[in-house]
């Protein structure tokens, strides 16, 4: 969805946007995340050991990889043309109800909870983001993401 400006954005407060396109989480993505965060726990990076010892019989993505995908899902769900910049302000109520097995497909379901006017022509937005796993009833992640965006 493409919106013109903050005025148009505010008309969507309290609504849930269309789900984003599916994104496959492949081992290469998990390995890159492990390298960036220096979190090399075998359950994430050792495919052979995971096949033998993991209850999932596969590697699983880091929970924080799901969190790191939230900005991508926000951008996939909604674009405000007048937006100049934004940054992450924080997270609340983060949960990981189901692991993301390597090869899974994820998508974001974005709900716009609130938007408060801030100084310098900016908004403080609270989003409730649910990251769904294709074919799995429980989500990978549920979180409230707070961003500050500037027009």
N, C-alpha and C positions, 0 to 999 in steps of 0.2 A: 504494500500500500504506500502510495506517495502522497504526502500532504504538503501544502504550500508553506505554512508557517505555524508558530506557536498557537495562534488563535484557533486555527483549524484543528491542531493537535488536541487542544483542551476540550473540544466537542466529543472526544473519544474517552474521556475519563470514565472509569468504571466498566469499560468494555474489554472483552477478550478478542484479540485479533485472530485472523486466520492462521492455522498452523503453518510453520515454515516448511520448506522442502526438506526431505530426508538427507542426512549426511552420514556416510559410512565411516566408522571408526576402525581403521586398519592398524596393523601392528606398527607400521612405519610412523603413524601419528603418535602412537603410544610411546614408541622409542624416542622420538624427538622430544616429547614432553618429559620423559624420564631424563634425557640429557639436559634439558633446560632447567629442571628443578633438582637435579642430582639425586632423584629418588629412583634407585635401581632395584627395588624389592623384586624378588624373583617372580612373584605373582603377576607382575606387569611386563617383564622383559624376557623371561626364560620360557619359551614356548614348549620345549621338551619336558621340562620339570613340571610345568603347569598341566600338561596332558596326563602326567603320572600322579601328581600329588594334589592338585586343586580339585575341590568339589565341582567346579565349573568345567573341568577338563580342557581348559583354555586359559590364556592370559586374560586379564581384565584391565580396563583403563583405570587410571588414577581417578579418584573422586574429584580432585581439583581440576582434572582435565575437563570434566563436565562443566564446572564453574567457569573455566577459561573460555568455553564455547558460548557462554551467555551473550557477550557483546555481538558475536556473529549472528546469533539467533535474533537479537533485537534488531540488528541492521537488516536481516532478511525479512522480518515481519513488518518493518515500518521505516520509511525515510521521510524526514522533514527537510524540504528543499532549502529553507532559509537557515538551517543549522550550520554554524561555523565550526564549532568544536564541542567536545564533551569529555568528561572524565568519570571514572568510577568513584563513588563516594563511600560505598560500603555494601555489606551484605547482612541480612538478618534471617533467622529461622532456616538455616541451610540443613537439608536432609538428603541422604542418599538411600532411598528405599530399596533399590535393586542395582546390583553391579552391572557394568557395561562389559559384556564379553566381546573380545576381539572379533571384528567382522559385523558387529551390530550396527543397525541404522538408527540414528537419533534425529529428533526434530524438536523445535521449541514451540511451546504454547505460551503466549505472552498476554498477560492481563495488566492493564494500566490502572493501578490502584489510586494514585494521586499525583498531583503536580502543583508545587508551590512556587509562586513568583519569588525570585531572588534578585539581588543587586546585579548591575551590569547586564541587564536584559537577558537574564538566565532563568532556568527552571530547575527545581529539585524534583526529580521524578522517582516515584516508587513503583517498581514493576514486580508482579508476581510471575515468576517464570517456572514452568514445569517442563522438564526435558523428558520426553517420551521415548521409549524403546519400541521399535516396530515388533509387533507380535508378543509383547510382554505387557501384562496388566499393570504392574507397578512401574512408576517412573524411575528414571536413573537419578534424577535430582529435582528437588523442589526448593526454591529460594526466593527471598525478596531481595531484589537488587535495587540499589539507590544510585542514581546518576545525577550529575549536574551538567546541563547542556546550555550552550550559548547561541543566541541568534545574532 
